[in-house]
Amino acid sequence: MLLKRKLKSVVVAVLLAIISFSVLPTNVRAESEKVYLGGMAAGFQMRTKGATVVALSDVVIGGEVFSPSKNAGVEVGDVILSVAGREISCSADITEALKKKGENPVEMILRRGESEIRTFVTPKKDGNGTLKIGVFVRDNLNGIGTVTFFLPTGQFSALGHSVYDEQGKMLELSGGRAFLCSVIGFEKGQRGSAGELKGIFVEDKPIGRLEKNTLTGIYGKADSSFDFRDNAEFEIGDATVGKASFYTCIDGLTVSEFTLSIVKVDENNKENKNLVLKITDRDLLDKTNGILQGMSGSPIVQNGKIVGAVTHVFLNDPARGFGISVDRILENFG
């Protein structure tokens, strides 16, 4: 996952790191009158549709040099969608696709920009007898963020914004897992430099599977073993200018409540930056200076109702940031 900067580089999406767009019926809010609070830090292991080429390499055999992918016209930045008919999301998929194919041309489907390219690549066996095509790809992505809330069905939302690749393209997920994440420390935010949470995945405490990455965050489904119904139950509501609070984790697995002020509400913001936020909690300001990368998705509660989630921090003032409204998050369940 990468941090995406906008507004002349003064805002950072609050996700520490390294998509299919479905809209529910208009009565989704009536069907989701109550939700279960999130706020826990989560580690995300994301499988993407396709593997991005980060470098090309040669295969050296007995003093001879072969460049299978280069000869096939593959370029850095291409996304490998399939090899020999097998869908690809990581380097291990390529290795499996080549097994038993021998040094014979195999079909490769690439995505380059908005175009899909069909080519053929001829694998070569390296010194260990493993078939190689001379390419390095970015493997599955891992990152830290915050779960916003759970629907009674077990579906959950997190982050409140998309995950993008190095080229600024929204990643399309083919699956993945979310785990509870234990926060072991953080770097304070400073003017001109966003702070960040540091944590470790607790792999024996899975939250559930990941299903999609959208403009309004990552969505998934909790495992039957994850007791989200033990969390506090909240109605959903509309944000207004004034006092509020948000729930997040800055130590271990403990979810804590901190105060903030909603300075501005703009439901028509096309970038889903519907709320302008200012941290007012003196304890949090003393510890972190405000919003940190990794807090993305932290639920905002006002007047006893969930009204949105924290999504971005201002680079020039870590005590301020943006949030997304709860109605925008609800649009992409389903």
Backbone hydrogen bonds, N-H to C=O, Kabsch-Sander energy under -0.5 kcal/mol:
donor,donor_aa,acceptor,acceptor_aa,energy
2,L,164,Y,-0.9
5,R,3,L,-0.6
6,K,11,V,-1.3
10,V,6,K,-1.1
10,V,7,L,-1.1
11,V,6,K,-1.4
12,V,313,V,-2.8
13,A,4,K,-1.4
14,V,311,T,-3.4
15,L,13,A,-2.0
16,L,144,I,-1.4
18,I,142,N,-0.8
24,L,331,E,-1.7
28,V,25,P,-1.8
31,E,27,N,-1.7
32,S,28,V,-0.9
32,S,29,R,-0.7
33,E,30,A,-0.6
35,V,234,F,-3.1
36,Y,150,F,-3.0
37,L,232,A,-2.9
38,G,148,T,-1.9
39,G,147,V,-3.7
42,A,145,G,-3.0
43,G,179,F,-3.0
44,F,143,G,-3.2
45,Q,43,G,-0.5
45,Q,177,R,-3.0
46,M,44,F,-0.6
46,M,141,L,-3.4
47,R,175,G,-2.5
48,T,46,M,-0.5
49,K,172,E,-3.1
50,G,48,T,-1.1
50,G,88,I,-1.7
51,A,80,I,-1.9
53,V,78,D,-3.2
54,V,52,T,-0.5
54,V,136,F,-2.5
55,A,136,F,-1.4
57,S,134,G,-1.8
59,V,66,F,-3.1
60,V,58,D,-0.6
61,I,59,V,-0.6
61,I,64,E,-2.8
64,E,61,I,-2.4
66,F,59,V,-2.2
69,S,133,I,-1.5
71,N,67,S,-2.7
72,A,68,P,-1.2
73,G,70,K,-1.4
74,V,69,S,-2.5
77,G,53,V,-2.4
78,D,75,E,-2.2
79,V,111,R,-2.3
80,I,51,A,-2.9
80,I,78,D,-0.6
81,L,79,V,-0.7
81,L,109,I,-2.7
82,S,109,I,-1.4
83,V,86,R,-2.1
84,A,107,E,-3.1
86,R,83,V,-2.2
88,I,81,L,-2.3
93,D,90,C,-0.6
94,I,90,C,-1.1
95,T,91,S,-2.0
96,E,92,A,-2.2
97,A,93,D,-2.3
98,L,94,I,-1.7
99,K,95,T,-0.9
99,K,96,E,-0.5
101,K,98,L,-2.2
102,G,98,L,-0.5
104,N,102,G,-1.6
106,V,121,V,-2.6
108,M,119,T,-3.1
109,I,82,S,-2.2
110,L,108,M,-0.5
110,L,117,I,-3.1
111,R,79,V,-2.4
112,R,115,S,-2.8
113,G,111,R,-0.5
115,S,112,R,-2.1
117,I,110,L,-3.0
119,T,108,M,-2.6
119,T,117,I,-0.5
121,V,106,V,-2.4
124,K,132,K,-2.5
126,D,130,T,-2.5
129,G,126,D,-2.2
132,K,124,K,-2.9
136,F,55,A,-3.1
138,R,52,T,-2.5
139,D,137,V,-0.5
141,L,46,M,-1.6
143,G,44,F,-1.6
144,I,16,L,-1.6
145,G,42,A,-2.2
146,T,296,S,-2.2
147,V,40,M,-2.0
148,T,157,S,-2.7
149,F,157,S,-0.7
150,F,36,Y,-2.5
151,L,155,Q,-3.1
154,G,151,L,-2.3
156,F,220,G,-2.4
157,S,149,F,-1.9
158,A,218,I,-2.0
159,L,146,T,-2.0
159,L,296,S,-0.7
160,G,158,A,-2.2
164,Y,2,L,-0.5
165,D,169,K,-2.4
168,G,165,D,-1.9
171,L,163,V,-2.2
173,L,171,L,-0.6
174,S,47,R,-3.1
175,G,47,R,-1.0
177,R,45,Q,-2.2
178,A,208,G,-2.8
179,F,43,G,-2.6
180,L,205,K,-2.5
181,C,41,A,-2.1
182,S,200,I,-2.6
183,V,181,C,-0.7
183,V,252,G,-2.5
184,I,182,S,-0.5
184,I,198,K,-2.5
185,G,198,K,-1.2
187,E,196,E,-2.6
189,G,288,T,-2.2
190,Q,193,S,-3.2
192,G,315,L,-3.9
193,S,190,Q,-2.7
193,S,315,L,-0.5
196,E,187,E,-1.1
197,L,293,Q,-2.9
198,K,185,G,-2.9
200,I,182,S,-2.0
202,V,180,L,-3.0
203,E,201,F,-1.0
205,K,202,V,-2.2
207,I,178,A,-3.1
208,G,178,A,-1.5
209,R,221,K,-2.0
210,L,176,G,-2.3
211,E,219,Y,-3.0
212,K,219,Y,-1.6
214,T,217,G,-2.6
217,G,214,T,-1.5
218,I,158,A,-1.8
219,Y,212,K,-2.6
220,G,156,F,-2.1
221,K,209,R,-2.0
222,A,154,G,-2.6
223,D,207,I,-2.5
226,F,223,D,-1.6
227,D,225,S,-0.7
228,F,226,F,-1.9
230,D,227,D,-1.5
231,N,228,F,-1.9
234,F,35,V,-3.0
235,E,304,G,-0.7
236,I,33,E,-1.0
237,G,306,I,-2.3
242,G,262,I,-1.9
244,A,260,L,-2.4
245,S,301,V,-2.3
246,F,258,F,-2.7
247,Y,299,P,-2.0
248,T,256,S,-2.2
251,D,254,T,-0.6
252,G,183,V,-2.8
254,T,251,D,-1.7
256,S,248,T,-3.2
256,S,254,T,-0.5
258,F,246,F,-2.6
260,L,244,A,-2.3
261,S,278,K,-2.8
262,I,242,G,-3.1
263,V,261,S,-0.8
263,V,276,V,-2.7
264,K,276,V,-1.2
266,D,274,N,-3.6
269,N,266,D,-1.4
272,N,269,N,-1.5
274,N,272,N,-1.1
274,N,323,G,-0.7
275,L,323,G,-2.4
276,V,264,K,-2.3
277,L,275,L,-0.5
277,L,321,G,-3.2
278,K,261,S,-2.0
279,I,319,A,-3.4
280,T,259,T,-1.3
281,D,259,T,-1.4
282,R,280,T,-0.6
285,L,281,D,-2.5
286,D,282,R,-2.4
287,K,283,D,-1.6
288,T,284,L,-3.3
289,N,284,L,-0.8
289,N,285,L,-1.3
290,G,284,L,-0.6
291,I,318,P,-2.7
293,Q,195,G,-2.6
294,G,14,V,-0.9
295,M,292,L,-2.0
296,S,14,V,-2.0
297,G,310,V,-3.4
298,S,295,M,-2.5
300,I,308,G,-2.9
301,V,245,S,-3.0
302,Q,305,K,-2.9
305,K,302,Q,-1.5
306,I,235,E,-2.6
307,V,300,I,-2.6
308,G,300,I,-1.1
309,A,324,I,-2.0
310,V,298,S,-2.5
311,T,322,F,-2.6
312,H,322,F,-1.6
313,V,12,V,-2.4
314,F,317,D,-0.6
314,F,320,R,-2.6
315,L,10,V,-3.4
316,N,10,V,-0.7
317,D,314,F,-1.1
320,R,317,D,-2.3
321,G,277,L,-1.8
322,F,312,H,-1.1
323,G,275,L,-2.2
324,I,309,A,-2.4
326,V,307,V,-2.0
329,I,325,S,-1.4
330,L,326,V,-2.4
331,E,327,D,-1.2
332,N,328,R,-0.5
332,N,329,I,-1.2
333,F,330,L,-1.4
